[in-house]
Amino acid sequence: MKATISPAPRPIDIALLASVFVVAACGLLYELAAGALASYVLGDSVLQFSTIIGTYLFAMGVGSWLSRYFERQLPAHFLRIELLVALIGGCLPAVLFLANAYAPGSFRFLLYGMVLLVGTLVGLEIPLVMRILKRNVALKDLVSQVLTFDYLGALAVSLAFPLLLVPQLGLIRTGLLFGLLNALVAVWALWLFRWELRRFGAHAAACVLVLCLLGAALAGAGHITTLAEDKFYQDRVVFTATSPYQRIVVTQGALGHRLFLNGNLQFAEHDEYRYHEALVHPAMAAQGAPKSVAVLGGGDGMAVREILKYPSVESVTLVELDPAMTQLFTDDPALAALNGRALSDPRVRVVHQDAFQWLQQEVGFFDVVVVDFPDPTNFGIGKLYTNSFYSLLEKRLAASGYAVIQTTSPLVARHSFWTVVQTVESVGLTATPYHAHVPSFGEWGFVLASRRPWRLPEALPEGLRFLSLPTLPLLFDFPLDMARVPAEVQRLSNQVLVTTYEREWGKH
């Protein structure tokens, strides 16, 4: 019995397998871009990525099922689908950015509509390629080869998306670039099957049109971004960056600079002093003569600025996950002036690391720890509000030390605020809650955590604009509508704070 020898792959087969790699990479990129945009705009990255991935995979299944109805002229169908994926998928980030700025009510509808459409088209691509390759490749080789190139393409883009593409190009340019790659696959198919296509001229014109549209959009990507962000942020956008961790936007208007992370306001120049004085000084002044201080989060350097007003301070360790933040507020003259060039002070050491991991590895003790994280809008940030995190924090506090935690609004998110208080107490620390009015945010809350009860300080640094010794006790008085309510402990295994926070802020 003679062994069956598979025919050597033809150049056209190799070309199609290479296109599978590109198709898989592009398809996954559109999925990741949609998930990233959804988490930026809608919050809760776990929920958004889960629903986007589920919708996308469902749509791919629909596309694979529909492929059975494509029986003739398979190369022509493949070419047309590639052009549609290139146009819709490539423009997806730009369209969603503009929708969020000009028609926010349509964002969710457009998001899932475009994900369904792109997923369906991507689901059509691979079955069509397999049926075209089937002409000359044995089935067992066909399936293994196509899936190998499909998975390799997905691997390549999953690594490049957070590490290279988004930080260097941004979401809009990345989407358009991969749209062009999809369009080039269509041009490749046009050349490979030029003898089989009945309407070669029409297909060629369609390829040229899509390439021109995507190329023009890529050339004007900066204008598209500016158009969307100027509308969304109202004030003039003076700086933007997309890091692997977040979208950073700085605006400038009549009331000065404002910082936004993923669309959420972090500070406004005209009243940030209220927030940062309230965050830092009740803990620092009560400690008496703090020497070693840690700041977790707060990469803008504003909290560090307030800490350095104490002559006893010998060292400040700033733990900020995103290097783009500390670089911006160190190098930009206008923004560095806001923090008094605190990040360039020789007493300040900057560590770019996840604060949870840093606490697990750190062996030192601190007189004061300032915890200045964003609100718990998703589970990634929510872990920094858990009893596991506060247990690690307690181990790094000196015997007479204080930690202070920014803790959202006790008026708008009352249950969320007292959940943090309850969680701090669950690890054996004394929790002392207080609040301050910051016009940009409204009524805002903080929690002091220590082994001993907090005591009213005898003095505050000179030159403060908001706090004074006579008015400081007023911050610790809670009216009835912000008074304590029963709350659960926030745990890693059950992050109740994230869902509570989303529910409470979603009402406003």
KAMO-V896796 format. One line per field, one symbol per residue. ss: DSSP state (H for helix, E for strand, L for the rest). phi: phi as a letter, one per 30 degrees, with the letter a starting at -180 (. if undefined). burial: # if it has 24 or more other C-alpha atoms within 12 Angstrom, else .. Layout:
ss: ???
phi: ???
burial: ???
This chain:
ss: LLLLLLLLLLHHHHHHHHHHHHHHHHHHHHHHHHHHHHHHHHLLHHHHHHHHHHHHHHHHHHHHHHHHHLLLLHHHHHHHHHHHHHHHHHHHHHHHHHHHHHLHHHHHHHHHHHHHHHHHHHHHHHHHHHHHHLLLLLHHHHHHHHHHHHHHHHHHHHHHHHHHHHHHHHHHHHHHHHHHHHHHHHHHHHHHLLLLLLLHHHHHHHHHHHHHHHHHHHHLHHHHHHHHHHHHHLLEEEEEEELLLLEEEEEEELLEEEEEELLEEEEELLLHHHHHHHHHHHHHHHHLLLLEEEEEELLLLHHHHHHLLLLLLLEEEEELLLHHHHHHHHHLHHHHHHLLLHHHLLLEEEELLLHHHHHHHLLLLEEEEEEELLLLLLHHHHHHHLHHHHHHHHHHEEEEEEEEEELLLLLLLHHHHHHHHHHHHHLLLEEEEEEEEELLLEEEEEEEEELLLLLLLLLLLLLLLLLLHHHHHHHHLLLHHHLLLLLLLLELLELHHHHHHHHHHHLL
phi: .dddcdddddedddddddddeddddddddddddddddddddciheddddddddddddddddddddddddcccheeddedddedddedddddedddddddddcbedcedddedddddddddddddddeddddddedbbdeddedddddddddddddeddddedcbddddciddddeddddddedddddededdcedcddcedddddddddddddddddddcedddddddddddcidddcabaccdcaccbccbbdcjdbcbchicdcabedbddddddddcdedddddjbdccbbbciiddidddeddddcdddcabcccbdcdddddddccdedddddcihddcdddcccccadddddddcdcdbbdbbccbdddddadddeddccdddddddedcddecdbcbbdbhcdcdbdddedddedddddcjcdcbdaabccedcjdbcbbdbadcddbdddabddidcbdbddcedddcccdedbddbdbdddbddadddddddddddddc
burial: ...........##.###################################.###.##########..#......############################.....##.########################...#....#..###.######.###..##..###.#########################...#.....##.##..##.###.##..#..#######.##.##################....########.####.########################################..#.################....##.########.######.###.##.....##################################.############################.##########.##.#########..#.#...##....###...#..##.#...#.#...####...########..#...
